[in-house]
């Protein structure tokens, strides 16, 4: 065994990587980028407080003191678990629907009267409901806070000798209302739209970038460059060719998800397909565009940490976009996968129509058109 030959090979590898700037970026820049996103997002998730919109419609009879008021004051003082904002009922429900408030806690107009006469009352907890785990967690936090604060408040309202008679568990029933979805909604149903978008985008991007690279390295582009075919014709031809298989993949994936995995969905199946098609067409054109900057398949795959990973981390697949830091939300809103996940979630879980997701569709088709233009400008007419 010769150490000189071993070190010669080692030196050659180091020298080769030193000249390969793309590989150096993958080694040093990509981990910092990914870990920075992880760090900032996880820091944002450490805030465990729940934004609660309080609706106090309690109207006690004359001579009665409102029993809802002291509970609300106690909830406001409990800032370690929730941030309370009083709103009208319509505004509170809209805030939950928009995601600015996690929960709307509604005290009915007969709250005090029911509690004093029937010894039983109820409050309504309104949650968005599309994410089963988040809905259950938010309802649990509010329910626990009510049952913890209500006995303490009522003990302070009665004379000291009678305070011991106040029960620890008051007869207050918490009724959960979901704006979307139902109690039968499972985690697979919630994640299905996200995985449909992610898998479709990732696989088509990878297939297109590698396949188009082979077209260049095998001399196909050289033969086409000698023909009257223009750049845009070349890109459109490849887009339609790869897009044909992208449509087949999208169809198979949707049918398998719905009929084999039996994922529950509310919207129209054709609407789901249209959104998926818009996304994969953008992935096709993006793959063609970026493949022009790769000399081999390894370099084409190196685009995955730069193109795919940020979208996985920021598109809402792992964490809600609304809970990210503001500057990360701005980046997330520039990514096509974010709009695809929003549109598919709105259709499949919230039961919205295709027309109601027109903004997401406009962005997805616009991204596909922009990527097609970029691909046309990057296609090299000379031999690769």
Secondary structure, DSSP 4 states (H G I P E B T S, - for coil): --HHHHHHHHHHHHHHHHH-HHHHHHHHHHHHHHHHHHHHHHHHHT---EEEEEEE---PPTTPPPHHHHHHHHHHH-TTTEEEEE--HHHHHHHHHHTS-SEEEEE-TTHHHHHHHTS-EEEEEEE--SSHHHHHHHHHHHHHHHHHHHHHHHHHHS-HHHHTTS-SS-SEEEEEEESSS-TT--HHHHHHHHHHHHHHHHHHHHHHHHHHHHHHHTTHHHHHHTSS--HHHHHHHHHHHHHHHHHHHHHHHHHIIIIIS-----S-HHHHHHHHHHHHHHHHHHHHHHHTT-SSHHHHHTTHHHHHHHHHHHSSSSS-GGGS-HHHHHHHTT-HHHHHHHHHHHHHTT---SGGGHHHHHHHHHHHHHHHHHHHHH--SS--
